[in-house]
Amino acid sequence: VQLQASGGGLVQTGGSLRLSCAAADRAFSRYAKAWFRQAPGKEREFVAYISWSGVETDYADSAKGRFTINRDNAKNTMSLQMGSLKPEDTAVYYCAASKRPQGTVQRIKRLNVNEYDFWGQGAQVTVSS
């Protein structure tokens, strides 16, 4: 499954951006999905998660209240709406999908990059102060 991320860019502190991720393979709609990010010199870190059904979501503490993850199974897409952006949100953002059974990833494992089988190419988000 190939994932294509889009929507990154440059924004001022306090601004908003919406990232999208699309797949051509319909199998993508059955997978749990997540967003990660990686800042220069740092490890890739978890941002947000959504189960295939959309019933269950999970967020890193840094994203709670500011970011919203969503998915549209009919369109085979996922998104990350980001608001109240801060300079520390500057990073390359990656969409990811997991083939784990029942379209969910155990909560304790969601932060682990190894739980995800497919990755997008990354979208640069830069927040200026």
C-alpha positions in Angstrom: 0.0 0.0 0.0 1.5 3.3 -1.1 0.6 6.4 1.0 0.8 9.9 -0.4 0.9 12.8 2.1 0.1 16.4 1.2 -0.8 19.7 2.8 2.4 20.7 4.6 3.8 24.2 4.5 4.9 27.3 6.4 2.6 28.9 8.9 3.0 31.4 11.7 2.6 30.6 15.4 -1.0 30.2 16.3 -2.0 29.2 12.7 -3.6 26.1 11.3 -2.7 23.5 8.7 -4.4 20.4 7.5 -2.5 17.4 6.4 -4.0 14.7 4.1 -2.9 11.2 3.2 -4.3 9.1 0.4 -3.9 5.6 -0.8 -5.0 3.9 -4.1 -5.3 0.4 -2.5 -8.7 -0.1 -1.0 -7.1 -2.3 1.7 -6.1 1.0 3.3 -9.6 1.6 4.5 -9.4 -1.5 6.7 -6.2 -0.5 8.5 -5.6 1.4 11.7 -3.9 4.7 10.9 -1.6 7.2 12.6 0.4 10.3 12.2 4.0 10.6 13.4 6.5 13.4 13.1 10.2 13.8 13.1 12.1 17.0 13.9 15.8 17.5 12.8 18.1 15.4 15.1 15.2 13.7 16.9 13.6 10.4 16.7 10.2 9.9 15.0 7.5 10.4 17.5 3.8 9.5 17.7 1.2 12.3 17.1 -2.2 10.7 16.7 -4.0 7.4 16.0 -7.4 6.3 14.7 -8.8 2.9 14.4 -10.2 1.7 11.0 -13.8 2.4 12.2 -12.9 5.8 13.5 -14.5 4.9 16.9 -11.2 5.0 18.7 -8.7 7.9 18.6 -5.6 8.6 20.6 -3.2 11.6 20.8 0.2 12.5 22.1 0.0 14.9 25.0 1.5 17.6 22.8 -1.4 17.2 20.3 -4.4 16.9 22.6 -6.8 19.8 22.2 -5.0 21.2 19.2 -4.9 18.4 16.6 -7.7 16.2 15.2 -7.2 13.0 13.3 -9.8 11.7 11.0 -10.4 9.2 8.2 -12.8 8.8 5.3 -13.0 5.2 4.3 -15.1 5.9 1.3 -12.4 8.2 -0.1 -9.6 6.1 1.2 -8.0 9.0 2.9 -6.9 10.2 6.4 -6.2 13.7 7.7 -4.7 15.6 10.5 -6.2 19.0 11.3 -3.7 21.1 13.3 -4.4 24.3 15.1 -2.7 26.7 17.6 0.5 25.7 16.0 3.8 26.3 17.9 7.4 26.5 16.6 8.0 23.1 18.4 5.5 21.5 16.0 8.0 22.0 13.2 8.8 18.6 11.8 8.3 16.3 8.9 4.9 14.6 9.4 4.4 11.0 8.3 1.1 9.1 7.8 1.2 5.5 8.6 -1.1 2.4 8.4 -1.1 -0.8 10.4 -2.3 -4.3 9.2 -2.9 -5.4 12.8 -6.1 -7.6 13.2 -9.5 -5.9 13.5 -8.1 -2.6 12.3 -6.8 -1.6 15.7 -3.5 -1.3 17.4 -3.3 -2.1 21.1 -3.1 1.2 23.0 0.2 0.3 24.7 1.8 -0.3 21.2 0.5 2.7 19.3 3.5 4.8 19.9 5.8 2.2 18.4 6.8 2.8 14.8 7.3 -0.9 14.3 3.5 -1.5 14.7 2.9 0.3 11.4 3.5 -1.5 8.0 3.1 1.4 5.5 4.4 4.9 5.5 3.9 8.0 3.5 6.8 10.0 2.2 6.4 12.8 4.7 5.2 16.4 4.6 7.2 19.3 6.0 5.5 21.6 8.5 7.3 24.7 9.6 5.9 27.0 12.2 7.6 30.4 12.4 7.8 32.4 15.6 
